[in-house]
Amino acid sequence: MTTKALLSRRKFVGGALAMGCGAHVVGGCTSPAAAASPRVGHIRFKLGIARYTFSKVSLQKSLEVMKEIDCHYLGLKDGSISYDANDAEIAAYKATLAKFGVETLSAGPEYFKTAEQAKALFSFAKRWGMKYVSVVPYEVRPGKEDNWVYGNRVESEAMIDVLESLVREYDIKAAIHNHGPDAPTVYPTAEAIWERIKDRDARIGICFDMGHQQRAGFDPVVAIRKYGARIYEVHLKNITRPDKSGKAIQGPRGILDIPAIFRALADVGFDGLALIEYERDYENNAMGLAESLGYYRGVVDALNALRP
């Protein structure tokens, strides 16, 4: 099956959901014209691809896949441009993206344990024109190596202090990414992030990974409805099982209730980026991405159509 055939599932999924759901379902607007004057409860977020999806391939290959699957938003490709890049270098990079019809509106998740690392990210984001970045502020336990061995990296109030000062200085939002049960000491859930940020500057929020949230045993829909006002980016994925053993799978094949998740995002007014993080087939993922993107677009279209 070709990527075009998989993308055409959008129409099929949209029609099927429209017939099978009901008038109570909410939806949203994703076209530029509609987004200018969105109706209440409609989906307004932009679908794109998270940078980790292309972590094993070059920027050029990433952009070729983006063009093939007709997707226009890409998280800043890790290592593809230095955070000390000047304005001319940033302009040249954006021009390369534009040749493929692609925009990058955010950077991260960026892991940092020093103020200098965090400052470099925010300075770069300001020069780029980004409105927010996704981050993982952490520290290393004394005597431990800086790696993902259990418990070596931990959440850091000191680095969140730094983060708070930077969102105020640059007026750029920062969304902390939840990591699920594989990293229980580094923001495993939206709840863990909330406990760290609830009394902080409101420009510090959540980069919500729905798959990790479910793998940690928490309902993504409940988290969205509870913390929606502070969710600034979404990592969109489906998984094979609702626990730690769950693995990434194509959008329509997993166990998450994607329509319910999208309805919740619409209800809380989320209008940021929902980036597909397809954590498999890294070196040859066009088919899986096309199937996933076609399905997610179909769900959006169906839910939008069911809202008067």
Residue pairs with C-beta under 8 A, 6 or more apart in sequence:
1 287
3 68
3 69
3 286
3 287
3 290
4 290
6 287
6 290
6 291
6 294
7 69
7 70
7 290
7 293
7 294
7 297
8 294
9 252
9 291
9 294
9 295
9 298
10 294
10 295
10 297
10 298
10 301
11 298
11 301
12 298
13 252
13 294
13 295
13 297
13 298
13 299
13 301
13 302
14 297
14 298
14 299
14 301
14 302
14 305
15 302
16 298
16 302
17 25
17 259
17 298
17 299
17 302
17 303
17 306
18 302
18 305
18 306
21 259
21 302
21 303
21 306
22 306
23 306
25 259
25 263
25 302
25 303
25 306
25 307
26 41
26 42
26 43
26 263
26 266
26 267
26 303
26 306
26 307
27 41
27 42
27 43
27 266
27 300
27 302
27 303
27 304
27 305
27 306
27 307
28 38
28 39
28 41
28 42
28 43
28 44
28 45
28 266
28 300
28 303
28 304
28 307
29 35
29 38
29 39
29 42
29 43
29 44
29 304
30 43
30 44
30 45
30 46
30 47
30 297
30 300
30 304
34 42
35 44
35 271
38 44
38 271
39 307
39 308
41 266
41 267
41 307
42 266
42 304
42 307
43 262
43 265
43 266
43 300
43 303
43 304
44 266
44 269
44 270
44 271
45 234
45 265
45 270
45 271
45 272
45 273
45 274
46 73
46 105
46 272
46 273
46 274
47 71
47 73
47 236
47 274
47 275
47 276
47 293
47 296
47 297
47 300
48 71
48 72
48 73
48 74
48 75
48 273
48 274
48 275
48 276
49 62
49 66
49 71
49 73
49 74
49 75
49 275
49 276
49 278
49 289
50 75
50 235
50 236
50 275
50 276
50 277
51 74
51 75
51 76
51 77
51 78
52 75
52 78
52 277
52 279
53 276
53 277
53 278
53 279
53 282
53 285
53 289
54 61
54 62
54 65
54 74
54 77
54 282
54 285
55 78
55 282
56 282
56 283
57 65
57 282
57 283
59 77
59 80
59 96
62 74
62 77
63 74
63 96
63 97
63 99
63 100
63 102
64 100
65 285
65 286
65 289
66 72
66 74
66 100
66 101
66 102
67 100
67 101
67 102
68 286
68 290
69 286
69 289
69 290
69 293
70 293
71 102
71 289
71 293
72 101
72 102
72 103
73 102
73 103
73 104
73 105
73 273
73 275
74 97
74 102
74 103
74 104
75 104
75 106
75 107
75 108
75 273
75 275
76 104
76 106
76 107
76 108
77 104
80 93
81 89
81 90
81 93
82 89
83 120
83 121
83 123
83 124
84 120
84 124
85 93
85 124
85 127
86 127
87 127
90 127
90 128
94 104
97 103
97 104
104 128
105 130
105 131
105 273
106 130
106 131
106 132
106 133
106 134
106 233
106 273
107 121
107 124
107 125
107 128
107 130
107 133
107 134
108 121
108 133
108 134
108 135
108 175
108 177
108 207
109 134
109 135
109 136
109 177
109 207
110 117
110 121
110 133
110 134
110 135
110 136
111 135
111 136
111 138
112 118
112 121
112 135
112 136
112 137
112 138
112 159
113 137
113 138
113 139
113 140
113 146
113 156
113 159
115 159
115 162
118 135
118 137
118 159
118 162
118 163
118 166
119 166
121 133
121 135
122 133
122 166
122 169
122 170
122 172
123 170
125 132
125 133
125 170
125 172
126 170
126 172
130 172
131 172
131 173
132 172
132 173
132 174
132 175
132 205
132 232
132 233
132 272
133 172
133 173
133 174
133 175
134 174
134 175
134 176
134 177
134 207
134 232
134 233
135 163
135 174
135 175
135 176
135 177
135 207
136 176
136 177
136 179
136 186
136 187
137 155
137 156
137 159
137 160
137 162
137 163
137 176
138 153
138 154
138 155
138 156
138 159
138 186
139 153
139 154
139 155
139 156
139 158
139 159
140 146
140 152
140 153
140 154
141 151
141 152
141 153
141 154
144 151
144 152
145 152
146 152
146 153
147 153
148 183
150 185
151 185
153 183
153 185
153 186
154 185
154 186
155 185
155 186
155 187
155 192
155 196
157 196
160 196
160 197
160 200
160 204
163 174
163 204
164 200
164 201
164 204
166 172
166 174
167 173
167 174
167 201
167 203
167 204
168 201
168 203
171 203
172 203
173 203
173 204
173 205
173 232
174 203
174 204
174 205
174 232
175 204
175 205
175 206
175 207
175 208
175 231
175 232
175 233
176 187
176 193
176 196
176 197
176 204
176 205
176 206
176 207
177 187
177 207
177 209
177 235
178 187
178 188
178 189
178 190
178 192
178 193
178 206
178 207
178 208
178 209
178 212
178 213
178 216
179 186
179 187
179 188
179 209
179 212
180 188
180 189
180 209
180 211
180 212
180 213
180 215
180 216
180 244
181 188
181 212
181 215
181 216
181 217
181 244
182 215
182 244
187 193
187 196
188 212
188 216
189 212
189 213
189 216
189 218
189 223
190 206
190 208
190 213
190 218
190 223
190 226
190 227
190 231
191 218
191 223
193 206
194 206
194 227
194 230
197 204
197 205
197 206
197 230
202 230
204 230
205 230
205 231
205 232
206 227
206 230
206 231
206 232
207 231
207 232
207 233
207 234
207 235
208 220
208 223
208 224
208 227
208 231
208 233
208 234
208 235
209 234
209 235
209 237
209 277
210 220
210 234
210 235
210 236
210 237
210 256
210 261
211 235
211 237
211 238
211 239
211 246
211 248
211 256
211 277
212 235
213 219
213 220
213 223
214 220
214 239
214 242
214 246
214 255
214 256
215 239
215 242
215 243
215 244
215 246
216 244
217 242
217 243
220 256
220 261
220 264
221 257
221 260
221 261
221 264
224 231
224 261
224 264
224 265
224 268
224 270
225 264
225 267
225 268
228 264
228 265
228 267
228 268
228 269
228 270
229 268
231 268
231 270
231 272
232 272
233 272
233 273
233 274
233 275
234 265
234 270
234 272
234 273
234 274
234 275
235 274
235 275
235 277
236 251
236 274
236 275
236 276
236 277
236 296
237 248
237 254
237 276
237 277
237 278
237 279
238 248
238 249
238 250
238 251
238 252
238 253
238 254
238 255
238 256
238 258
238 292
239 246
239 247
239 248
239 249
239 254
239 255
239 256
240 246
240 247
240 248
240 249
240 254
240 255
241 247
241 255
242 255
246 255
247 279
247 280
248 277
248 278
248 279
248 280
249 280
250 278
250 288
250 291
250 292
250 295
251 258
251 276
251 291
251 292
251 293
251 295
251 296
252 258
252 291
252 292
252 295
258 295
258 296
258 299
259 299
259 302
259 303
262 299
262 300
262 303
263 303
265 274
266 303
274 296
276 289
276 292
276 293
276 296
278 285
278 288
278 289
278 292
280 288
281 287
281 288
